[in-house]
């Protein structure tokens, strides 16, 4: 026998105890979920600030949809300019810009990543002495709500350095052919980040997880960092971590809506998830010591009798640092013991089956314990998915059957992140990170031309 019954019982007891410990450790994060179900507060800015919209569009055929959505903005075009950032001086987008109001092209010939495009454009804008209250960043394959720029201007009354808008799924704006289970599962990522995380963090002046589209950074932040100095695989995540260390303010403002495109291909979605996890591993390794130092610095500041807004800011940043450092610990307690137990019981089941048969008492004994471990792992992710779907039910514009399918499949989709996480750690350990900017497959590439729809 692979393991004895006594050893199996001990392993199962360890699994049960670790499950209880994991629940206790995860209680603070469960509290985050509450704010995801609360009504979103609408802001109003009496001042019409001048804003810049930056659209990195290297070899982006679908940028015309973004151009059209920006042309239809309710915010007066007198108060915002759009800059389409391309690499090639012969890019068709340059000529297209002439058809739209206050839309200009900027050629940044040296681009190996999105950070190069953004920094090159910002440097050119700054040299022209153009003054903007904020710089809005949206991806070329997205579209924005007609009130998007207006709401971004409203968000400036928050006095935050980094404003995060609401991310919805662009595919839902078109016919059913533009979505499948991959689209529906991947689209929930933004729900998990914002509704079940950033909503609480923003309310309590904490660090928020930054996604690089549908965001705005203030001019004072651009002046402080001298442009866009980030060049990692996930430059948006790097912006977030360095801003945490610098003690900057984050704000999630859901009325500012961006519709992001999701690929129909599982492979393409996996390529993007690998890039996200590699960037996460890179940036975390690079700045972890600085976050720890900032954590202790803010802890000491709170002991020195701060009060009012200053105390509120320092306390929020302190807990933001703690949240960043704490983030993976409860997840490890939740999943690692159960996964190890499942592997051991699975191997023991196969071994007992081969030796004694499927109906033998020892085989059944191991099968039951394997079932408990697997059900636990699946159940946690099932409940998490359900919470996300309920919290964001107003924007989850898919049929009941599609929702049911997502609810059943998404736990497996989330579980795939484990292999990407270990892949990223391997890449980091072997110093073989691939920084190449790989184009993501677009939905236009998957839908036959005669079936495509336009907004």
DACORUR-V744990 format. One record per backbone hydrogen bond with DSSP energy under -0.5 kcal/mol. CO is the residue of the C=O (numbers start at 1). NH is the residue of the N-H. E is the energy in kcal/mol with one decimal. If there is no record, write none. Layout:
CO;NH;E, CO;NH;E
This chain:
4;8;-2.4, 5;9;-2.5, 6;10;-2.2, 7;11;-2.6, 8;12;-2.2, 9;13;-2.1, 10;14;-2.3, 11;15;-2.1, 12;16;-2.2, 13;17;-2.6, 14;18;-2.7, 15;19;-1.8, 16;20;-1.9, 17;21;-2.4, 18;22;-2.5, 19;23;-2.0, 20;24;-1.9, 21;25;-2.4, 22;26;-2.0, 23;27;-0.7, 24;27;-0.8, 26;30;-2.1, 27;31;-1.7, 28;32;-0.7, 29;32;-0.6, 29;33;-0.8, 30;33;-0.8, 30;34;-0.5, 31;34;-0.9, 32;35;-0.9, 32;36;-0.6, 33;36;-1.1, 34;37;-1.7, 35;38;-1.0, 44;46;-0.6, 47;49;-1.2, 50;133;-3.3, 50;134;-0.7, 51;81;-2.1, 52;54;-0.6, 52;136;-3.6, 53;83;-3.3, 54;138;-2.2, 55;85;-2.5, 56;140;-1.0, 57;59;-0.6, 57;60;-1.2, 59;61;-0.8, 60;63;-1.1, 61;64;-0.6, 62;65;-1.6, 62;66;-0.7, 63;67;-2.4, 64;68;-2.4, 65;69;-1.9, 66;70;-2.0, 67;71;-1.9, 68;72;-1.2, 70;73;-1.2, 76;79;-2.0, 77;80;-0.7, 79;51;-2.5, 81;53;-3.0, 82;84;-0.5, 82;104;-3.2, 83;55;-2.7, 83;85;-0.7, 84;86;-0.6, 84;106;-2.6, 85;57;-3.4, 86;108;-3.2, 88;91;-1.9, 91;94;-1.8, 91;95;-0.5, 92;96;-1.7, 93;97;-1.7, 95;98;-1.0, 96;99;-2.1, 97;100;-1.7, 100;103;-0.9, 102;82;-2.7, 104;84;-3.2, 106;86;-2.4, 106;108;-0.6, 107;109;-0.6, 109;111;-0.9, 113;116;-0.5, 113;117;-1.3, 114;118;-2.4, 115;119;-2.5, 116;120;-2.6, 117;121;-2.0, 118;122;-2.6, 119;123;-2.6, 120;124;-1.6, 121;125;-2.3, 122;126;-2.7, 123;127;-1.8, 124;128;-1.1, 125;130;-1.4, 126;129;-1.5, 130;132;-0.5, 133;219;-2.3, 134;52;-2.3, 134;136;-0.6, 135;217;-2.2, 136;54;-3.9, 137;214;-1.6, 137;215;-1.7, 139;142;-1.5, 143;259;-3.4, 145;148;-2.1, 146;74;-2.6, 147;151;-2.8, 148;152;-2.1, 149;153;-2.2, 150;154;-2.1, 151;155;-2.0, 152;156;-0.5, 153;156;-1.2, 154;157;-1.6, 155;158;-1.8, 156;159;-1.5, 161;218;-1.9, 162;251;-1.9, 163;165;-0.5, 163;216;-2.4, 164;253;-3.3, 166;168;-0.6, 166;258;-3.0, 168;170;-0.6, 168;260;-3.2, 169;172;-1.1, 170;173;-2.3, 171;174;-1.5, 175;178;-1.9, 176;179;-1.7, 180;184;-2.5, 181;185;-2.2, 182;186;-2.9, 183;187;-2.3, 184;188;-0.5, 185;188;-0.9, 186;189;-1.5, 187;190;-0.7, 187;191;-0.6, 188;192;-2.6, 189;193;-2.4, 190;194;-2.5, 191;195;-1.0, 191;196;-1.5, 193;198;-2.7, 194;197;-1.1, 194;199;-2.8, 197;200;-0.5, 197;201;-2.1, 198;202;-3.2, 199;203;-1.4, 200;204;-1.5, 201;206;-3.2, 202;205;-1.4, 214;165;-2.4, 215;137;-2.9, 216;163;-3.0, 217;135;-3.1, 218;222;-2.1, 219;223;-2.8, 220;224;-1.7, 221;225;-2.5, 222;226;-1.1, 222;227;-1.7, 232;235;-0.6, 233;235;-0.5, 234;238;-1.7, 235;239;-2.0, 236;240;-1.9, 237;241;-2.4, 238;242;-2.5, 239;243;-1.7, 240;244;-1.8, 241;245;-2.2, 242;246;-1.7, 243;247;-0.6, 243;248;-2.8, 244;247;-0.9, 249;161;-1.8, 249;162;-2.0, 251;164;-3.1, 251;253;-0.6, 253;166;-0.5, 253;256;-1.3, 255;257;-1.1, 256;166;-2.7, 257;145;-2.4, 258;168;-3.1, 258;260;-0.7, 259;143;-1.7, 260;170;-2.8, 260;171;-0.6, 265;269;-2.1, 266;270;-2.2, 267;271;-2.3, 268;272;-1.9, 269;273;-2.2, 270;274;-2.6, 271;275;-1.8, 272;276;-2.5, 273;277;-2.5, 274;278;-2.4, 275;279;-2.6, 276;280;-2.5, 277;281;-2.4, 278;282;-2.7, 279;283;-2.7, 280;284;-2.3, 281;285;-2.1, 282;286;-2.0, 283;287;-2.2, 284;288;-1.6, 287;291;-2.2, 288;292;-2.3, 289;293;-2.2, 290;294;-2.3, 291;295;-2.4, 292;296;-2.0, 293;297;-2.1, 294;298;-2.7, 295;299;-1.9, 296;300;-2.0, 297;301;-1.9, 298;302;-2.0, 299;303;-0.6, 300;303;-0.7, 301;304;-1.5, 302;305;-0.6, 307;310;-0.9, 307;311;-0.9, 308;312;-2.1, 309;313;-2.3, 310;314;-2.3, 311;315;-2.9, 312;316;-2.0, 313;317;-2.2, 314;318;-2.5, 315;319;-2.4, 316;320;-1.7, 317;321;-2.3, 318;322;-2.3, 319;323;-2.6, 320;324;-2.1, 321;325;-2.5, 322;326;-2.4, 323;327;-1.4, 326;329;-1.3, 326;330;-0.9, 327;331;-0.6, 328;332;-2.2, 329;333;-1.9, 330;334;-2.1, 331;335;-2.4, 332;336;-1.9, 332;337;-0.5, 335;339;-2.7, 336;340;-2.6, 337;341;-2.6, 338;342;-2.5, 339;343;-2.1, 340;344;-2.4, 341;345;-2.9, 342;346;-2.2, 343;347;-2.5, 344;348;-2.5, 345;349;-2.2, 346;350;-2.2, 347;351;-2.4, 348;352;-2.6, 349;353;-2.6, 350;354;-2.4, 351;355;-1.6, 352;356;-3.3, 352;357;-0.7, 353;357;-1.4, 357;360;-1.0, 360;364;-2.3, 361;365;-2.3, 362;366;-2.1, 363;367;-2.5, 364;368;-2.3, 365;369;-1.4, 366;370;-2.5, 367;371;-2.7, 368;372;-2.0, 369;373;-2.0, 370;374;-2.5, 371;375;-2.7, 372;376;-2.1, 373;377;-2.2, 374;378;-2.7, 375;379;-2.8, 376;380;-2.2, 377;381;-1.4, 378;382;-2.4, 379;383;-2.6, 380;384;-2.0, 381;385;-2.2, 382;386;-2.4, 383;387;-2.6, 384;388;-2.0, 385;389;-2.5, 386;390;-2.2, 387;391;-2.7, 388;392;-2.0, 390;393;-1.3, 392;395;-1.3, 392;396;-0.9, 395;397;-1.9, 396;398;-1.9, 399;403;-2.3, 400;404;-2.4, 401;405;-2.3, 402;406;-2.6, 403;407;-2.5, 404;408;-1.6, 405;409;-2.6, 406;410;-3.1, 409;412;-1.4, 409;413;-1.6, 410;414;-3.0, 411;415;-1.8, 412;416;-1.1, 414;417;-2.0, 415;418;-1.7, 416;419;-0.6, 416;420;-1.3, 417;421;-2.5, 418;422;-2.1, 419;423;-2.0, 420;424;-2.3, 421;425;-2.1, 422;426;-2.1, 423;427;-2.4, 424;428;-2.5, 425;429;-2.7, 426;430;-2.4, 427;432;-2.5, 428;431;-0.8, 433;435;-0.7, 436;438;-1.1, 437;439;-0.5, 442;445;-1.3, 443;446;-1.3, 443;447;-1.6, 448;451;-2.0, 448;452;-0.6, 449;452;-1.1
